[in-house]
Amino acid sequence: MSQDILHTQQLSVGYISKKSTLRVVSSIEISLQKGQLISMVGVNGVGKSTLMRTLAGLQKPLSGSVMIGGKNITEYTATQLAQKLSLVLTEKLPPSQLSVYELIALGRQPYTNWLGDLSQDDVQKIEHAIELTQINHLRDKKHFEISDGQLQTVMIARALAQDTDLIILDEPTTHLDWLHKISLMQLLKKLSHETGKCILFSTHDLDMALEYSDQMVVITSEKCWQNTPEQLIAEGVFSELFPKEQVVFDSVNKRFLLR
């Protein structure tokens, strides 16, 4: 039995204006499976964010389809979709006095009644998310009192509390120093393997993606690939990312080097 949570069929993404259609990436065939940490990489402006937004249901495909649970993503209501996937963006939170615990509890909104009352099950999901991310010491702090790295972990805890099979993170290591980047990647790998959830993240940090990903989605202006880092290296895919006269990929040490 397939473990696919999401898959695309001849997906093309981009933008439609009154005057024209801008097609960013075409013919995308990817599948996201349970228990895997999957990175999405590509040069700036190639369309990672556009594809992420389309996979998350924030914008409609130009053509083709995104399928979740055997059903087209466009057939879900917002609440139904929020029970299938959770999304963590890098945007700043609006001003509020929310504590860390209250912020994580917002992950239960797709399941609570119209008053937002938390059931015993909701509380258990919140506590489990706090335990998995090891942030119990932060629970009573205001969200603006903690560091960027801590807040990123809190947002992941909120996504875990939402209890979806798929978690999508847009550039989760942005604004983090090297140590916090490694800590976050280790956490994401641990969570995907221990919870059985699929975690998809976009990143500019190719070295980090190569090191920690179970699978990678690589986007160029010409094509979209998906496979394990080892298989993509063997196929020479990373040599396609940058101009060959400027950057070379060292397949032995899994590093990009300037010529």
C-alpha positions as CSV (number, residue, x, y, z in Angstrom):
1,M,0.0,0.0,0.0
2,S,1.3,3.4,-1.0
3,Q,2.5,5.7,1.8
4,D,2.0,8.8,-0.4
5,I,0.5,11.8,1.5
6,L,0.7,14.2,-1.5
7,H,1.5,13.8,-5.1
8,T,1.3,16.0,-8.2
9,Q,0.2,15.2,-11.7
10,Q,1.6,17.2,-14.6
11,L,1.6,20.3,-12.3
12,S,2.4,23.7,-13.7
13,V,2.7,26.7,-11.3
14,G,2.9,30.4,-11.8
15,Y,0.8,33.6,-11.9
16,I,-2.1,34.9,-14.0
17,S,-2.5,38.6,-14.6
18,K,-5.0,40.5,-16.7
19,K,-2.5,40.6,-19.6
20,S,-0.6,37.4,-19.4
21,T,0.2,34.1,-17.7
22,L,3.7,33.6,-16.1
23,R,4.5,29.9,-16.0
24,V,7.3,29.4,-13.4
25,V,7.7,25.6,-13.2
26,S,6.1,23.0,-15.5
27,S,5.5,19.3,-15.7
28,I,6.1,18.7,-11.9
29,E,5.7,15.1,-10.8
30,I,6.6,14.6,-7.2
31,S,5.3,12.4,-4.3
32,L,5.7,13.1,-0.6
33,Q,5.7,10.1,1.7
34,K,5.3,9.4,5.4
35,G,8.2,9.4,7.7
36,Q,10.5,11.4,5.4
37,L,12.3,14.7,5.6
38,I,12.3,16.2,2.1
39,S,14.0,19.4,1.0
40,M,13.2,21.6,-1.9
41,V,16.2,23.4,-3.5
42,G,16.9,25.6,-6.4
43,V,18.5,29.0,-7.3
44,N,16.8,32.2,-6.3
45,G,13.8,33.1,-8.4
46,V,13.4,29.6,-9.8
47,G,9.9,29.1,-8.3
48,K,10.4,27.3,-4.9
49,S,8.0,29.6,-3.0
50,T,5.5,29.5,-5.8
51,L,5.5,25.7,-5.8
52,M,5.3,25.6,-2.0
53,R,2.3,28.0,-2.0
54,T,0.6,25.8,-4.6
55,L,1.3,22.6,-2.7
56,A,-0.1,24.2,0.4
57,G,-3.3,25.3,-1.4
58,L,-2.6,29.0,-1.1
59,Q,-2.7,29.5,-4.8
60,K,-4.2,27.5,-7.7
61,P,-2.2,25.5,-10.2
62,L,-2.0,26.9,-13.7
63,S,-2.6,23.3,-14.9
64,G,-2.4,19.8,-13.6
65,S,-3.3,18.8,-10.0
66,V,-2.1,18.5,-6.4
67,M,-3.6,15.3,-4.8
68,I,-3.9,14.7,-1.1
69,G,-5.5,11.6,0.2
70,G,-6.6,10.7,-3.3
71,K,-8.5,13.9,-3.6
72,N,-7.7,17.1,-5.5
73,I,-6.6,19.8,-3.1
74,T,-9.1,22.2,-4.7
75,E,-11.9,20.1,-3.3
76,Y,-11.0,20.7,0.3
77,T,-12.5,23.5,2.4
78,A,-9.9,25.6,4.3
79,T,-10.7,23.7,7.6
80,Q,-10.5,20.3,5.9
81,L,-7.2,21.2,4.3
82,A,-5.9,22.4,7.7
83,Q,-6.5,18.9,9.0
84,K,-4.4,17.5,6.2
85,L,-1.4,19.8,6.1
86,S,0.2,22.4,8.3
87,L,2.3,25.3,7.1
88,V,5.1,27.2,8.8
89,L,6.1,30.5,7.1
90,T,9.0,32.8,8.0
91,E,6.8,35.9,8.2
92,K,6.9,37.9,11.4
93,L,4.1,37.2,13.8
94,P,1.6,40.1,14.3
95,P,1.9,42.0,17.6
96,S,0.2,40.2,20.5
97,Q,0.6,39.1,24.1
98,L,0.3,35.4,23.3
99,S,2.4,33.1,25.4
100,V,4.3,30.2,23.8
101,Y,1.7,27.8,25.1
102,E,-1.1,29.8,23.6
103,L,0.7,30.1,20.3
104,I,1.1,26.3,20.1
105,A,-2.5,25.9,21.1
106,L,-3.6,27.8,18.0
107,G,-2.6,24.7,16.1
108,R,-5.8,23.0,17.4
109,Q,-8.1,25.6,15.7
110,P,-9.1,23.3,12.8
111,Y,-10.6,20.9,15.4
112,T,-12.0,23.2,18.2
113,N,-15.6,24.4,18.5
114,W,-16.6,27.9,17.4
115,L,-15.7,29.2,20.9
116,G,-12.2,27.8,20.6
117,D,-12.6,25.6,23.7
118,L,-9.8,23.0,24.1
119,S,-10.9,19.4,24.7
120,Q,-8.8,16.9,26.7
121,D,-7.6,15.5,23.4
122,D,-6.5,19.0,22.2
123,V,-4.6,19.5,25.5
124,Q,-2.9,16.2,25.0
125,K,-1.8,17.0,21.5
126,I,-0.4,20.4,22.6
127,E,1.5,18.8,25.5
128,H,2.9,16.1,23.2
129,A,4.1,18.7,20.7
130,I,5.8,20.6,23.5
131,E,7.4,17.3,24.7
132,L,8.6,16.3,21.2
133,T,10.3,19.7,20.6
134,Q,11.6,19.9,24.2
135,I,10.5,23.5,24.9
136,N,8.6,23.0,28.2
137,H,10.9,25.6,29.7
138,L,9.5,28.3,27.3
139,R,5.8,27.6,27.7
140,D,5.0,30.6,29.9
141,K,7.1,33.1,28.1
142,K,5.6,35.6,25.7
143,H,6.5,34.8,22.1
144,F,8.3,38.1,21.7
145,E,10.6,37.3,24.6
146,I,12.3,34.3,22.9
147,S,15.1,34.1,20.3
148,D,14.5,33.6,16.5
149,G,15.7,30.0,16.8
150,Q,13.4,29.3,19.8
151,L,10.4,30.8,18.0
152,Q,11.1,28.7,14.9
153,T,10.9,25.6,17.1
154,V,7.7,26.9,18.7
155,M,6.1,27.3,15.3
156,I,7.1,23.7,14.5
157,A,5.5,22.7,17.8
158,R,2.3,24.5,16.7
159,A,2.4,22.5,13.4
160,L,2.8,19.3,15.4
161,A,-0.1,20.2,17.6
162,Q,-2.1,20.6,14.4
163,D,-1.5,16.9,14.0
164,T,-1.4,16.7,10.2
165,D,0.4,14.0,8.1
166,L,2.3,16.7,6.2
167,I,4.2,19.7,7.5
168,I,5.4,22.3,5.0
169,L,8.1,24.8,6.1
170,D,9.2,27.7,3.9
171,E,12.9,28.6,4.5
172,P,12.9,27.5,8.2
173,T,16.6,28.2,8.7
174,T,16.5,31.8,7.5
175,H,17.8,34.2,10.1
176,L,19.3,31.4,12.2
177,D,23.1,31.1,12.9
178,W,25.0,28.0,12.0
179,L,24.5,26.2,15.4
180,H,20.8,26.8,15.4
181,K,20.5,25.7,11.8
182,I,22.1,22.3,12.7
183,S,19.9,22.0,15.8
184,L,16.8,22.7,13.7
185,M,17.7,20.2,11.0
186,Q,18.4,17.5,13.5
187,L,15.1,18.2,15.2
188,L,13.2,18.0,11.8
189,K,14.9,14.7,10.9
190,K,14.1,13.2,14.3
191,L,10.5,14.4,14.2
192,S,9.8,13.0,10.7
193,H,11.3,9.6,11.6
194,E,9.7,9.3,15.1
195,T,6.2,10.7,14.3
196,G,5.9,9.2,10.8
197,K,4.9,12.6,9.4
198,C,6.3,14.0,6.2
199,I,8.2,17.2,6.6
200,L,8.8,19.2,3.4
201,F,11.1,22.3,3.7
202,S,12.5,24.8,1.2
203,T,16.0,26.1,1.7
204,H,18.9,28.0,0.2
205,D,21.3,26.0,2.3
206,L,22.3,23.2,-0.2
207,D,25.0,21.7,2.0
208,M,22.5,21.3,4.9
209,A,19.9,19.9,2.6
210,L,22.3,17.3,1.2
211,E,23.4,16.3,4.7
212,Y,20.0,15.8,6.3
213,S,17.4,15.1,3.7
214,D,15.9,11.7,3.0
215,Q,14.8,12.9,-0.4
216,M,15.3,16.2,-2.3
217,V,13.2,18.0,-4.8
218,V,15.5,20.0,-7.1
219,I,14.1,22.7,-9.3
220,T,15.7,24.4,-12.3
221,S,14.1,26.6,-15.0
222,E,14.0,23.5,-17.2
223,K,13.0,20.6,-15.0
224,C,12.1,19.3,-11.5
225,W,13.7,16.2,-10.1
226,Q,13.0,14.1,-6.9
227,N,15.2,11.4,-5.5
228,T,17.6,10.6,-2.6
229,P,20.6,12.9,-2.4
230,E,22.9,10.0,-3.3
231,Q,20.9,9.2,-6.4
232,L,20.7,12.8,-7.5
233,I,24.4,13.1,-7.1
234,A,25.0,9.9,-9.2
235,E,22.7,11.4,-11.9
236,G,24.7,14.6,-12.0
237,V,21.7,16.7,-11.2
238,F,23.5,19.3,-9.0
239,S,25.8,20.2,-11.8
240,E,22.7,21.7,-13.5
241,L,21.9,24.2,-10.8
242,F,24.6,26.8,-11.4
243,P,26.5,28.1,-14.5
244,K,29.3,25.5,-15.0
245,E,31.9,28.2,-15.6
246,Q,31.2,29.7,-12.1
247,V,30.4,26.7,-9.8
248,V,31.4,23.1,-9.7
249,F,29.8,20.4,-7.6
250,D,32.2,18.1,-5.7
251,S,30.3,14.8,-5.6
252,V,32.8,13.1,-3.3
253,N,32.5,15.7,-0.5
254,K,28.9,16.8,-1.4
255,R,30.0,20.4,-1.7
256,F,29.5,23.3,-4.2
257,L,32.8,25.0,-5.0
258,L,33.5,28.3,-6.8
259,R,35.8,27.9,-9.8
